[in-house]
Amino acid sequence: MDIRQWLPGEREVSDTLPIPANLTPGNYKVNAAILNPQTGKPGIDFANDGRRSDGRYTLGTVKVLD
């Protein structure tokens, strides 16, 4: 997806996140960021509350069962 084509406003994006087979059961936070390809660090601020100190935003949690 080419985010350079995005206009201001809401954007819905969906994707599949693979879960490693050896992941320990438990609750995990799902975080999102748009990374700067030169630094590998978050490079875009979302228009959301809750920006973490590492530049990522928590979207929610998932529960991994055994």
PDBQT receptor file of N, H, CA, C and O in Angstrom, charges set to zero:
ATOM      1  N   MET A   1       0.838  -1.159   0.000  1.00  0.00    +0.000 N 
ATOM      2  CA  MET A   1       0.000   0.000   0.000  1.00  0.00    +0.000 C 
ATOM      3  C   MET A   1       0.897   1.240   0.000  1.00  0.00    +0.000 C 
ATOM      4  O   MET A   1       1.845   1.334   0.780  1.00  0.00    +0.000 OA
ATOM      5  N   ASP A   2       0.591   2.165  -0.863  1.00  0.00    +0.000 N 
ATOM      6  H   ASP A   2      -0.179   2.089  -1.496  1.00  0.00    +0.000 HD
ATOM      7  CA  ASP A   2       1.382   3.382  -0.990  1.00  0.00    +0.000 C 
ATOM      8  C   ASP A   2       0.738   4.493  -0.166  1.00  0.00    +0.000 C 
ATOM      9  O   ASP A   2      -0.225   5.119  -0.610  1.00  0.00    +0.000 OA
ATOM     10  N   ILE A   3       1.267   4.740   1.038  1.00  0.00    +0.000 N 
ATOM     11  H   ILE A   3       2.049   4.232   1.399  1.00  0.00    +0.000 HD
ATOM     12  CA  ILE A   3       0.662   5.733   1.935  1.00  0.00    +0.000 C 
ATOM     13  C   ILE A   3       0.855   7.158   1.424  1.00  0.00    +0.000 C 
ATOM     14  O   ILE A   3       0.226   8.084   1.938  1.00  0.00    +0.000 OA
ATOM     15  N   ARG A   4       1.703   7.348   0.435  1.00  0.00    +0.000 N 
ATOM     16  H   ARG A   4       2.214   6.597   0.018  1.00  0.00    +0.000 HD
ATOM     17  CA  ARG A   4       1.879   8.686  -0.125  1.00  0.00    +0.000 C 
ATOM     18  C   ARG A   4       0.623   9.149  -0.858  1.00  0.00    +0.000 C 
ATOM     19  O   ARG A   4       0.463  10.338  -1.133  1.00  0.00    +0.000 OA
ATOM     20  N   GLN A   5      -0.257   8.220  -1.171  1.00  0.00    +0.000 N 
ATOM     21  H   GLN A   5      -0.127   7.254  -0.948  1.00  0.00    +0.000 HD
ATOM     22  CA  GLN A   5      -1.500   8.552  -1.879  1.00  0.00    +0.000 C 
ATOM     23  C   GLN A   5      -2.650   8.861  -0.923  1.00  0.00    +0.000 C 
ATOM     24  O   GLN A   5      -3.725   9.259  -1.371  1.00  0.00    +0.000 OA
ATOM     25  N   TRP A   6      -2.446   8.689   0.373  1.00  0.00    +0.000 N 
ATOM     26  H   TRP A   6      -1.572   8.366   0.736  1.00  0.00    +0.000 HD
ATOM     27  CA  TRP A   6      -3.503   8.935   1.342  1.00  0.00    +0.000 C 
ATOM     28  C   TRP A   6      -3.794  10.422   1.455  1.00  0.00    +0.000 C 
ATOM     29  O   TRP A   6      -2.885  11.252   1.440  1.00  0.00    +0.000 OA
ATOM     30  N   LEU A   7      -5.058  10.740   1.567  1.00  0.00    +0.000 N 
ATOM     31  H   LEU A   7      -5.797  10.067   1.580  1.00  0.00    +0.000 HD
ATOM     32  CA  LEU A   7      -5.499  12.109   1.810  1.00  0.00    +0.000 C 
ATOM     33  C   LEU A   7      -5.888  12.227   3.281  1.00  0.00    +0.000 C 
ATOM     34  O   LEU A   7      -6.103  11.209   3.938  1.00  0.00    +0.000 OA
ATOM     35  N   PRO A   8      -5.981  13.443   3.810  1.00  0.00    +0.000 N 
ATOM     36  CA  PRO A   8      -6.411  13.590   5.209  1.00  0.00    +0.000 C 
ATOM     37  C   PRO A   8      -7.767  12.941   5.450  1.00  0.00    +0.000 C 
ATOM     38  O   PRO A   8      -8.618  12.911   4.561  1.00  0.00    +0.000 OA
ATOM     39  N   GLY A   9      -7.959  12.428   6.647  1.00  0.00    +0.000 N 
ATOM     40  H   GLY A   9      -7.268  12.452   7.369  1.00  0.00    +0.000 HD
ATOM     41  CA  GLY A   9      -9.210  11.778   7.021  1.00  0.00    +0.000 C 
ATOM     42  C   GLY A   9      -8.956  10.375   7.537  1.00  0.00    +0.000 C 
ATOM     43  O   GLY A   9      -7.815   9.968   7.759  1.00  0.00    +0.000 OA
ATOM     44  N   GLU A  10     -10.031   9.657   7.719  1.00  0.00    +0.000 N 
ATOM     45  H   GLU A  10     -10.958   9.988   7.539  1.00  0.00    +0.000 HD
ATOM     46  CA  GLU A  10      -9.927   8.289   8.242  1.00  0.00    +0.000 C 
ATOM     47  C   GLU A  10      -9.458   7.336   7.159  1.00  0.00    +0.000 C 
ATOM     48  O   GLU A  10      -9.726   7.519   5.972  1.00  0.00    +0.000 OA
ATOM     49  N   ARG A  11      -8.746   6.309   7.615  1.00  0.00    +0.000 N 
ATOM     50  H   ARG A  11      -8.528   6.161   8.580  1.00  0.00    +0.000 HD
ATOM     51  CA  ARG A  11      -8.243   5.289   6.697  1.00  0.00    +0.000 C 
ATOM     52  C   ARG A  11      -8.407   3.944   7.366  1.00  0.00    +0.000 C 
ATOM     53  O   ARG A  11      -7.996   3.766   8.513  1.00  0.00    +0.000 OA
ATOM     54  N   GLU A  12      -8.995   3.006   6.673  1.00  0.00    +0.000 N 
ATOM     55  H   GLU A  12      -9.329   3.151   5.742  1.00  0.00    +0.000 HD
ATOM     56  CA  GLU A  12      -9.116   1.647   7.206  1.00  0.00    +0.000 C 
ATOM     57  C   GLU A  12      -8.189   0.742   6.418  1.00  0.00    +0.000 C 
ATOM     58  O   GLU A  12      -8.216   0.717   5.187  1.00  0.00    +0.000 OA
ATOM     59  N   VAL A  13      -7.373   0.003   7.142  1.00  0.00    +0.000 N 
ATOM     60  H   VAL A  13      -7.351   0.023   8.141  1.00  0.00    +0.000 HD
ATOM     61  CA  VAL A  13      -6.414  -0.903   6.533  1.00  0.00    +0.000 C 
ATOM     62  C   VAL A  13      -6.568  -2.261   7.201  1.00  0.00    +0.000 C 
ATOM     63  O   VAL A  13      -6.711  -2.339   8.422  1.00  0.00    +0.000 OA
ATOM     64  N   SER A  14      -6.541  -3.317   6.423  1.00  0.00    +0.000 N 
ATOM     65  H   SER A  14      -6.425  -3.254   5.432  1.00  0.00    +0.000 HD
ATOM     66  CA  SER A  14      -6.601  -4.648   7.025  1.00  0.00    +0.000 C 
ATOM     67  C   SER A  14      -5.460  -5.490   6.451  1.00  0.00    +0.000 C 
ATOM     68  O   SER A  14      -5.017  -5.300   5.318  1.00  0.00    +0.000 OA
ATOM     69  N   ASP A  15      -5.015  -6.409   7.269  1.00  0.00    +0.000 N 
ATOM     70  H   ASP A  15      -5.375  -6.563   8.189  1.00  0.00    +0.000 HD
ATOM     71  CA  ASP A  15      -3.926  -7.290   6.880  1.00  0.00    +0.000 C 
ATOM     72  C   ASP A  15      -3.981  -8.518   7.772  1.00  0.00    +0.000 C 
ATOM     73  O   ASP A  15      -4.728  -8.539   8.751  1.00  0.00    +0.000 OA
ATOM     74  N   THR A  16      -3.215  -9.521   7.455  1.00  0.00    +0.000 N 
ATOM     75  H   THR A  16      -2.609  -9.504   6.660  1.00  0.00    +0.000 HD
ATOM     76  CA  THR A  16      -3.123 -10.733   8.259  1.00  0.00    +0.000 C 
ATOM     77  C   THR A  16      -1.797 -10.724   8.998  1.00  0.00    +0.000 C 
ATOM     78  O   THR A  16      -0.743 -10.476   8.412  1.00  0.00    +0.000 OA
ATOM     79  N   LEU A  17      -1.866 -10.997  10.289  1.00  0.00    +0.000 N 
ATOM     80  H   LEU A  17      -2.722 -11.199  10.765  1.00  0.00    +0.000 HD
ATOM     81  CA  LEU A  17      -0.650 -11.064  11.095  1.00  0.00    +0.000 C 
ATOM     82  C   LEU A  17      -0.376 -12.519  11.452  1.00  0.00    +0.000 C 
ATOM     83  O   LEU A  17      -1.161 -13.134  12.175  1.00  0.00    +0.000 OA
ATOM     84  N   PRO A  18       0.718 -13.077  10.960  1.00  0.00    +0.000 N 
ATOM     85  CA  PRO A  18       1.043 -14.458  11.313  1.00  0.00    +0.000 C 
ATOM     86  C   PRO A  18       1.438 -14.551  12.790  1.00  0.00    +0.000 C 
ATOM     87  O   PRO A  18       2.133 -13.678  13.309  1.00  0.00    +0.000 OA
ATOM     88  N   ILE A  19       1.002 -15.588  13.441  1.00  0.00    +0.000 N 
ATOM     89  H   ILE A  19       0.438 -16.297  13.020  1.00  0.00    +0.000 HD
ATOM     90  CA  ILE A  19       1.335 -15.814  14.847  1.00  0.00    +0.000 C 
ATOM     91  C   ILE A  19       2.271 -17.023  14.903  1.00  0.00    +0.000 C 
ATOM     92  O   ILE A  19       1.910 -18.107  14.443  1.00  0.00    +0.000 OA
ATOM     93  N   PRO A  20       3.461 -16.846  15.457  1.00  0.00    +0.000 N 
ATOM     94  CA  PRO A  20       4.405 -17.970  15.524  1.00  0.00    +0.000 C 
ATOM     95  C   PRO A  20       3.815 -19.152  16.301  1.00  0.00    +0.000 C 
ATOM     96  O   PRO A  20       3.142 -18.961  17.313  1.00  0.00    +0.000 OA
ATOM     97  N   ALA A  21       4.068 -20.349  15.828  1.00  0.00    +0.000 N 
ATOM     98  H   ALA A  21       4.615 -20.504  15.005  1.00  0.00    +0.000 HD
ATOM     99  CA  ALA A  21       3.535 -21.551  16.467  1.00  0.00    +0.000 C 
ATOM    100  C   ALA A  21       4.038 -21.722  17.894  1.00  0.00    +0.000 C 
ATOM    101  O   ALA A  21       3.360 -22.341  18.713  1.00  0.00    +0.000 OA
ATOM    102  N   ASN A  22       5.210 -21.187  18.205  1.00  0.00    +0.000 N 
ATOM    103  H   ASN A  22       5.762 -20.684  17.539  1.00  0.00    +0.000 HD
ATOM    104  CA  ASN A  22       5.787 -21.358  19.542  1.00  0.00    +0.000 C 
ATOM    105  C   ASN A  22       5.496 -20.174  20.472  1.00  0.00    +0.000 C 
ATOM    106  O   ASN A  22       6.121 -20.056  21.526  1.00  0.00    +0.000 OA
ATOM    107  N   LEU A  23       4.567 -19.307  20.100  1.00  0.00    +0.000 N 
ATOM    108  H   LEU A  23       4.060 -19.403  19.244  1.00  0.00    +0.000 HD
ATOM    109  CA  LEU A  23       4.228 -18.160  20.945  1.00  0.00    +0.000 C 
ATOM    110  C   LEU A  23       3.545 -18.636  22.222  1.00  0.00    +0.000 C 
ATOM    111  O   LEU A  23       2.591 -19.412  22.166  1.00  0.00    +0.000 OA
ATOM    112  N   THR A  24       4.023 -18.180  23.353  1.00  0.00    +0.000 N 
ATOM    113  H   THR A  24       4.798 -17.550  23.399  1.00  0.00    +0.000 HD
ATOM    114  CA  THR A  24       3.469 -18.574  24.650  1.00  0.00    +0.000 C 
ATOM    115  C   THR A  24       2.043 -18.047  24.786  1.00  0.00    +0.000 C 
ATOM    116  O   THR A  24       1.797 -16.873  24.510  1.00  0.00    +0.000 OA
ATOM    117  N   PRO A  25       1.094 -18.898  25.208  1.00  0.00    +0.000 N 
ATOM    118  CA  PRO A  25      -0.284 -18.423  25.403  1.00  0.00    +0.000 C 
ATOM    119  C   PRO A  25      -0.321 -17.240  26.376  1.00  0.00    +0.000 C 
ATOM    120  O   PRO A  25       0.458 -17.171  27.327  1.00  0.00    +0.000 OA
ATOM    121  N   GLY A  26      -1.232 -16.328  26.116  1.00  0.00    +0.000 N 
ATOM    122  H   GLY A  26      -1.865 -16.384  25.344  1.00  0.00    +0.000 HD
ATOM    123  CA  GLY A  26      -1.380 -15.156  26.979  1.00  0.00    +0.000 C 
ATOM    124  C   GLY A  26      -2.008 -14.005  26.227  1.00  0.00    +0.000 C 
ATOM    125  O   GLY A  26      -2.414 -14.155  25.075  1.00  0.00    +0.000 OA
ATOM    126  N   ASN A  27      -2.089 -12.855  26.875  1.00  0.00    +0.000 N 
ATOM    127  H   ASN A  27      -1.760 -12.732  27.811  1.00  0.00    +0.000 HD
ATOM    128  CA  ASN A  27      -2.634 -11.643  26.275  1.00  0.00    +0.000 C 
ATOM    129  C   ASN A  27      -1.483 -10.788  25.752  1.00  0.00    +0.000 C 
ATOM    130  O   ASN A  27      -0.478 -10.583  26.432  1.00  0.00    +0.000 OA
ATOM    131  N   TYR A  28      -1.654 -10.296  24.531  1.00  0.00    +0.000 N 
ATOM    132  H   TYR A  28      -2.471 -10.462  23.978  1.00  0.00    +0.000 HD
ATOM    133  CA  TYR A  28      -0.635  -9.482  23.892  1.00  0.00    +0.000 C 
ATOM    134  C   TYR A  28      -1.263  -8.203  23.354  1.00  0.00    +0.000 C 
ATOM    135  O   TYR A  28      -2.382  -8.216  22.842  1.00  0.00    +0.000 OA
ATOM    136  N   LYS A  29      -0.525  -7.090  23.477  1.00  0.00    +0.000 N 
ATOM    137  H   LYS A  29       0.384  -7.080  23.893  1.00  0.00    +0.000 HD
ATOM    138  CA  LYS A  29      -0.964  -5.832  22.888  1.00  0.00    +0.000 C 
ATOM    139  C   LYS A  29      -0.541  -5.804  21.428  1.00  0.00    +0.000 C 
ATOM    140  O   LYS A  29       0.555  -6.241  21.078  1.00  0.00    +0.000 OA
ATOM    141  N   VAL A  30      -1.422  -5.284  20.582  1.00  0.00    +0.000 N 
ATOM    142  H   VAL A  30      -2.312  -4.929  20.866  1.00  0.00    +0.000 HD
ATOM    143  CA  VAL A  30      -1.116  -5.093  19.168  1.00  0.00    +0.000 C 
ATOM    144  C   VAL A  30      -0.824  -3.609  18.975  1.00  0.00    +0.000 C 
ATOM    145  O   VAL A  30      -1.677  -2.763  19.242  1.00  0.00    +0.000 OA
ATOM    146  N   ASN A  31       0.379  -3.298  18.511  1.00  0.00    +0.000 N 
ATOM    147  H   ASN A  31       1.072  -3.985  18.294  1.00  0.00    +0.000 HD
ATOM    148  CA  ASN A  31       0.809  -1.917  18.314  1.00  0.00    +0.000 C 
ATOM    149  C   ASN A  31       1.040  -1.657  16.835  1.00  0.00    +0.000 C 
ATOM    150  O   ASN A  31       1.349  -2.573  16.073  1.00  0.00    +0.000 OA
ATOM    151  N   ALA A  32       0.887  -0.403  16.439  1.00  0.00    +0.000 N 
ATOM    152  H   ALA A  32       0.636   0.341  17.058  1.00  0.00    +0.000 HD
ATOM    153  CA  ALA A  32       1.076  -0.035  15.034  1.00  0.00    +0.000 C 
ATOM    154  C   ALA A  32       1.934   1.213  14.928  1.00  0.00    +0.000 C 
ATOM    155  O   ALA A  32       1.929   2.075  15.807  1.00  0.00    +0.000 OA
ATOM    156  N   ALA A  33       2.667   1.285  13.834  1.00  0.00    +0.000 N 
ATOM    157  H   ALA A  33       2.671   0.585  13.120  1.00  0.00    +0.000 HD
ATOM    158  CA  ALA A  33       3.465   2.460  13.504  1.00  0.00    +0.000 C 
ATOM    159  C   ALA A  33       3.751   2.420  12.011  1.00  0.00    +0.000 C 
ATOM    160  O   ALA A  33       3.764   1.354  11.396  1.00  0.00    +0.000 OA
ATOM    161  N   ILE A  34       3.975   3.578  11.446  1.00  0.00    +0.000 N 
ATOM    162  H   ILE A  34       3.964   4.444  11.945  1.00  0.00    +0.000 HD
ATOM    163  CA  ILE A  34       4.479   3.676  10.077  1.00  0.00    +0.000 C 
ATOM    164  C   ILE A  34       5.955   4.000  10.217  1.00  0.00    +0.000 C 
ATOM    165  O   ILE A  34       6.332   5.064  10.708  1.00  0.00    +0.000 OA
ATOM    166  N   LEU A  35       6.781   3.067   9.777  1.00  0.00    +0.000 N 
ATOM    167  H   LEU A  35       6.475   2.202   9.379  1.00  0.00    +0.000 HD
ATOM    168  CA  LEU A  35       8.225   3.192   9.996  1.00  0.00    +0.000 C 
ATOM    169  C   LEU A  35       8.910   3.973   8.883  1.00  0.00    +0.000 C 
ATOM    170  O   LEU A  35       8.556   3.862   7.710  1.00  0.00    +0.000 OA
ATOM    171  N   ASN A  36       9.889   4.755   9.278  1.00  0.00    +0.000 N 
ATOM    172  H   ASN A  36      10.177   4.845  10.231  1.00  0.00    +0.000 HD
ATOM    173  CA  ASN A  36      10.747   5.448   8.338  1.00  0.00    +0.000 C 
ATOM    174  C   ASN A  36      11.695   4.396   7.763  1.00  0.00    +0.000 C 
ATOM    175  O   ASN A  36      12.426   3.766   8.527  1.00  0.00    +0.000 OA
ATOM    176  N   PRO A  37      11.709   4.184   6.453  1.00  0.00    +0.000 N 
ATOM    177  CA  PRO A  37      12.559   3.123   5.895  1.00  0.00    +0.000 C 
ATOM    178  C   PRO A  37      14.050   3.363   6.095  1.00  0.00    +0.000 C 
ATOM    179  O   PRO A  37      14.835   2.417   6.038  1.00  0.00    +0.000 OA
ATOM    180  N   GLN A  38      14.456   4.606   6.326  1.00  0.00    +0.000 N 
ATOM    181  H   GLN A  38      13.819   5.375   6.372  1.00  0.00    +0.000 HD
ATOM    182  CA  GLN A  38      15.879   4.903   6.521  1.00  0.00    +0.000 C 
ATOM    183  C   GLN A  38      16.338   4.605   7.944  1.00  0.00    +0.000 C 
ATOM    184  O   GLN A  38      17.489   4.227   8.159  1.00  0.00    +0.000 OA
ATOM    185  N   THR A  39      15.434   4.775   8.923  1.00  0.00    +0.000 N 
ATOM    186  H   THR A  39      14.498   5.082   8.748  1.00  0.00    +0.000 HD
ATOM    187  CA  THR A  39      15.835   4.584  10.323  1.00  0.00    +0.000 C 
ATOM    188  C   THR A  39      15.243   3.333  10.948  1.00  0.00    +0.000 C 
ATOM    189  O   THR A  39      15.758   2.837  11.950  1.00  0.00    +0.000 OA
ATOM    190  N   GLY A  40      14.146   2.811  10.358  1.00  0.00    +0.000 N 
ATOM    191  H   GLY A  40      13.728   3.214   9.544  1.00  0.00    +0.000 HD
ATOM    192  CA  GLY A  40      13.452   1.668  10.951  1.00  0.00    +0.000 C 
ATOM    193  C   GLY A  40      12.645   2.041  12.177  1.00  0.00    +0.000 C 
ATOM    194  O   GLY A  40      12.122   1.165  12.865  1.00  0.00    +0.000 OA
ATOM    195  N   LYS A  41      12.537   3.344  12.461  1.00  0.00    +0.000 N 
ATOM    196  H   LYS A  41      12.963   4.056  11.902  1.00  0.00    +0.000 HD
ATOM    197  CA  LYS A  41      11.792   3.827  13.623  1.00  0.00    +0.000 C 
ATOM    198  C   LYS A  41      10.515   4.514  13.168  1.00  0.00    +0.000 C 
ATOM    199  O   LYS A  41      10.432   4.964  12.025  1.00  0.00    +0.000 OA
ATOM    200  N   PRO A  42       9.502   4.604  14.057  1.00  0.00    +0.000 N 
ATOM    201  CA  PRO A  42       8.267   5.298  13.684  1.00  0.00    +0.000 C 
ATOM    202  C   PRO A  42       8.568   6.714  13.179  1.00  0.00    +0.000 C 
ATOM    203  O   PRO A  42       9.307   7.469  13.809  1.00  0.00    +0.000 OA
ATOM    204  N   GLY A  43       7.977   7.053  12.030  1.00  0.00    +0.000 N 
ATOM    205  H   GLY A  43       7.376   6.439  11.518  1.00  0.00    +0.000 HD
ATOM    206  CA  GLY A  43       8.261   8.346  11.415  1.00  0.00    +0.000 C 
ATOM    207  C   GLY A  43       7.032   9.193  11.166  1.00  0.00    +0.000 C 
ATOM    208  O   GLY A  43       7.151  10.321  10.688  1.00  0.00    +0.000 OA
ATOM    209  N   ILE A  44       5.845   8.676  11.481  1.00  0.00    +0.000 N 
ATOM    210  H   ILE A  44       5.748   7.760  11.870  1.00  0.00    +0.000 HD
ATOM    211  CA  ILE A  44       4.590   9.396  11.238  1.00  0.00    +0.000 C 
ATOM    212  C   ILE A  44       3.777   9.393  12.518  1.00  0.00    +0.000 C 
ATOM    213  O   ILE A  44       3.613   8.348  13.147  1.00  0.00    +0.000 OA
ATOM    214  N   ASP A  45       3.269  10.544  12.906  1.00  0.00    +0.000 N 
ATOM    215  H   ASP A  45       3.402  11.393  12.394  1.00  0.00    +0.000 HD
ATOM    216  CA  ASP A  45       2.344  10.621  14.041  1.00  0.00    +0.000 C 
ATOM    217  C   ASP A  45       0.926  10.416  13.532  1.00  0.00    +0.000 C 
ATOM    218  O   ASP A  45       0.500  11.078  12.586  1.00  0.00    +0.000 OA
ATOM    219  N   PHE A  46       0.196   9.499  14.158  1.00  0.00    +0.000 N 
ATOM    220  H   PHE A  46       0.542   8.961  14.926  1.00  0.00    +0.000 HD
ATOM    221  CA  PHE A  46      -1.215   9.299  13.827  1.00  0.00    +0.000 C 
ATOM    222  C   PHE A  46      -2.036  10.393  14.497  1.00  0.00    +0.000 C 
ATOM    223  O   PHE A  46      -1.588  11.016  15.460  1.00  0.00    +0.000 OA
ATOM    224  N   ALA A  47      -3.224  10.619  13.987  1.00  0.00    +0.000 N 
ATOM    225  H   ALA A  47      -3.588  10.114  13.205  1.00  0.00    +0.000 HD
ATOM    226  CA  ALA A  47      -4.142  11.574  14.617  1.00  0.00    +0.000 C 
ATOM    227  C   ALA A  47      -4.964  10.834  15.670  1.00  0.00    +0.000 C 
ATOM    228  O   ALA A  47      -6.194  10.899  15.669  1.00  0.00    +0.000 OA
ATOM    229  N   ASN A  48      -4.277  10.137  16.562  1.00  0.00    +0.000 N 
ATOM    230  H   ASN A  48      -3.278  10.085  16.563  1.00  0.00    +0.000 HD
ATOM    231  CA  ASN A  48      -4.892   9.346  17.627  1.00  0.00    +0.000 C 
ATOM    232  C   ASN A  48      -4.273   9.737  18.953  1.00  0.00    +0.000 C 
ATOM    233  O   ASN A  48      -3.142  10.218  19.007  1.00  0.00    +0.000 OA
ATOM    234  N   ASP A  49      -5.018   9.528  20.013  1.00  0.00    +0.000 N 
ATOM    235  H   ASP A  49      -5.938   9.137  19.969  1.00  0.00    +0.000 HD
ATOM    236  CA  ASP A  49      -4.452   9.644  21.347  1.00  0.00    +0.000 C 
ATOM    237  C   ASP A  49      -3.691   8.361  21.650  1.00  0.00    +0.000 C 
ATOM    238  O   ASP A  49      -3.905   7.333  21.007  1.00  0.00    +0.000 OA
ATOM    239  N   GLY A  50      -2.809   8.429  22.628  1.00  0.00    +0.000 N 
ATOM    240  H   GLY A  50      -2.635   9.264  23.151  1.00  0.00    +0.000 HD
ATOM    241  CA  GLY A  50      -2.169   7.211  23.120  1.00  0.00    +0.000 C 
ATOM    242  C   GLY A  50      -0.848   6.871  22.483  1.00  0.00    +0.000 C 
ATOM    243  O   GLY A  50      -0.442   5.709  22.500  1.00  0.00    +0.000 OA
ATOM    244  N   ARG A  51      -0.163   7.846  21.918  1.00  0.00    +0.000 N 
ATOM    245  H   ARG A  51      -0.493   8.790  21.904  1.00  0.00    +0.000 HD
ATOM    246  CA  ARG A  51       1.157   7.562  21.352  1.00  0.00    +0.000 C 
ATOM    247  C   ARG A  51       2.100   7.153  22.486  1.00  0.00    +0.000 C 
ATOM    248  O   ARG A  51       2.252   7.869  23.476  1.00  0.00    +0.000 OA
ATOM    249  N   ARG A  52       2.724   5.994  22.321  1.00  0.00    +0.000 N 
ATOM    250  H   ARG A  52       2.601   5.412  21.517  1.00  0.00    +0.000 HD
ATOM    251  CA  ARG A  52       3.662   5.494  23.327  1.00  0.00    +0.000 C 
ATOM    252  C   ARG A  52       4.998   6.202  23.195  1.00  0.00    +0.000 C 
ATOM    253  O   ARG A  52       5.246   6.882  22.199  1.00  0.00    +0.000 OA
ATOM    254  N   SER A  53       5.853   6.048  24.185  1.00  0.00    +0.000 N 
ATOM    255  H   SER A  53       5.651   5.495  24.994  1.00  0.00    +0.000 HD
ATOM    256  CA  SER A  53       7.164   6.703  24.165  1.00  0.00    +0.000 C 
ATOM    257  C   SER A  53       8.047   6.207  23.015  1.00  0.00    +0.000 C 
ATOM    258  O   SER A  53       8.973   6.906  22.604  1.00  0.00    +0.000 OA
ATOM    259  N   ASP A  54       7.765   4.998  22.489  1.00  0.00    +0.000 N 
ATOM    260  H   ASP A  54       7.012   4.431  22.822  1.00  0.00    +0.000 HD
ATOM    261  CA  ASP A  54       8.541   4.477  21.357  1.00  0.00    +0.000 C 
ATOM    262  C   ASP A  54       7.952   4.868  20.005  1.00  0.00    +0.000 C 
ATOM    263  O   ASP A  54       8.439   4.426  18.965  1.00  0.00    +0.000 OA
ATOM    264  N   GLY A  55       6.888   5.709  20.014  1.00  0.00    +0.000 N 
ATOM    265  H   GLY A  55       6.492   6.068  20.859  1.00  0.00    +0.000 HD
ATOM    266  CA  GLY A  55       6.288   6.197  18.774  1.00  0.00    +0.000 C 
ATOM    267  C   GLY A  55       5.200   5.319  18.202  1.00  0.00    +0.000 C 
ATOM    268  O   GLY A  55       4.611   5.652  17.174  1.00  0.00    +0.000 OA
ATOM    269  N   ARG A  56       4.922   4.199  18.853  1.00  0.00    +0.000 N 
ATOM    270  H   ARG A  56       5.400   3.928  19.688  1.00  0.00    +0.000 HD
ATOM    271  CA  ARG A  56       3.878   3.294  18.375  1.00  0.00    +0.000 C 
ATOM    272  C   ARG A  56       2.562   3.582  19.094  1.00  0.00    +0.000 C 
ATOM    273  O   ARG A  56       2.538   4.216  20.149  1.00  0.00    +0.000 OA
ATOM    274  N   TYR A  57       1.468   3.101  18.497  1.00  0.00    +0.000 N 
ATOM    275  H   TYR A  57       1.488   2.587  17.640  1.00  0.00    +0.000 HD
ATOM    276  CA  TYR A  57       0.130   3.270  19.058  1.00  0.00    +0.000 C 
ATOM    277  C   TYR A  57      -0.466   1.896  19.324  1.00  0.00    +0.000 C 
ATOM    278  O   TYR A  57      -0.409   1.021  18.461  1.00  0.00    +0.000 OA
ATOM    279  N   THR A  58      -1.037   1.695  20.508  1.00  0.00    +0.000 N 
ATOM    280  H   THR A  58      -1.083   2.406  21.210  1.00  0.00    +0.000 HD
ATOM    281  CA  THR A  58      -1.679   0.430  20.827  1.00  0.00    +0.000 C 
ATOM    282  C   THR A  58      -3.058   0.396  20.181  1.00  0.00    +0.000 C 
ATOM    283  O   THR A  58      -3.881   1.283  20.410  1.00  0.00    +0.000 OA
ATOM    284  N   LEU A  59      -3.306  -0.635  19.369  1.00  0.00    +0.000 N 
ATOM    285  H   LEU A  59      -2.638  -1.355  19.182  1.00  0.00    +0.000 HD
ATOM    286  CA  LEU A  59      -4.594  -0.790  18.688  1.00  0.00    +0.000 C 
ATOM    287  C   LEU A  59      -5.576  -1.609  19.510  1.00  0.00    +0.000 C 
ATOM    288  O   LEU A  59      -6.786  -1.401  19.422  1.00  0.00    +0.000 OA
ATOM    289  N   GLY A  60      -5.065  -2.531  20.303  1.00  0.00    +0.000 N 
ATOM    290  H   GLY A  60      -4.082  -2.700  20.374  1.00  0.00    +0.000 HD
ATOM    291  CA  GLY A  60      -5.915  -3.408  21.088  1.00  0.00    +0.000 C 
ATOM    292  C   GLY A  60      -5.102  -4.575  21.605  1.00  0.00    +0.000 C 
ATOM    293  O   GLY A  60      -3.871  -4.554  21.583  1.00  0.00    +0.000 OA
ATOM    294  N   THR A  61      -5.810  -5.596  22.073  1.00  0.00    +0.000 N 
ATOM    295  H   THR A  61      -6.810  -5.613  22.091  1.00  0.00    +0.000 HD
ATOM    296  CA  THR A  61      -5.142  -6.784  22.579  1.00  0.00    +0.000 C 
ATOM    297  C   THR A  61      -5.692  -8.025  21.893  1.00  0.00    +0.000 C 
ATOM    298  O   THR A  61      -6.825  -8.043  21.412  1.00  0.00    +0.000 OA
ATOM    299  N   VAL A  62      -4.872  -9.050  21.861  1.00  0.00    +0.000 N 
ATOM    300  H   VAL A  62      -3.951  -9.036  22.253  1.00  0.00    +0.000 HD
ATOM    301  CA  VAL A  62      -5.298 -10.367  21.372  1.00  0.00    +0.000 C 
ATOM    302  C   VAL A  62      -4.946 -11.385  22.431  1.00  0.00    +0.000 C 
ATOM    303  O   VAL A  62      -3.966 -11.229  23.160  1.00  0.00    +0.000 OA
ATOM    304  N   LYS A  63      -5.749 -12.428  22.511  1.00  0.00    +0.000 N 
ATOM    305  H   LYS A  63      -6.545 -12.554  21.918  1.00  0.00    +0.000 HD
ATOM    306  CA  LYS A  63      -5.497 -13.516  23.452  1.00  0.00    +0.000 C 
ATOM    307  C   LYS A  63      -5.089 -14.750  22.666  1.00  0.00    +0.000 C 
ATOM    308  O   LYS A  63      -5.828 -15.218  21.799  1.00  0.00    +0.000 OA
ATOM    309  N   VAL A  64      -3.916 -15.270  22.972  1.00  0.00    +0.000 N 
ATOM    310  H   VAL A  64      -3.316 -14.890  23.676  1.00  0.00    +0.000 HD
ATOM    311  CA  VAL A  64      -3.397 -16.480  22.322  1.00  0.00    +0.000 C 
ATOM    312  C   VAL A  64      -3.684 -17.639  23.261  1.00  0.00    +0.000 C 
ATOM    313  O   VAL A  64      -3.279 -17.635  24.423  1.00  0.00    +0.000 OA
ATOM    314  N   LEU A  65      -4.391 -18.631  22.735  1.00  0.00    +0.000 N 
ATOM    315  H   LEU A  65      -4.720 -18.634  21.791  1.00  0.00    +0.000 HD
ATOM    316  CA  LEU A  65      -4.730 -19.833  23.502  1.00  0.00    +0.000 C 
ATOM    317  C   LEU A  65      -3.794 -20.969  23.133  1.00  0.00    +0.000 C 
ATOM    318  O   LEU A  65      -3.177 -20.951  22.068  1.00  0.00    +0.000 OA
ATOM    319  N   ASP A  66      -3.687 -21.971  24.022  1.00  0.00    +0.000 N 
ATOM    320  H   ASP A  66      -4.188 -21.986  24.887  1.00  0.00    +0.000 HD
ATOM    321  CA  ASP A  66      -2.851 -23.137  23.681  1.00  0.00    +0.000 C 
ATOM    322  C   ASP A  66      -3.660 -24.204  23.040  1.00  0.00    +0.000 C 
ATOM    323  O   ASP A  66      -3.126 -25.255  22.686  1.00  0.00    +0.000 OA
TER     324      ASP A  66
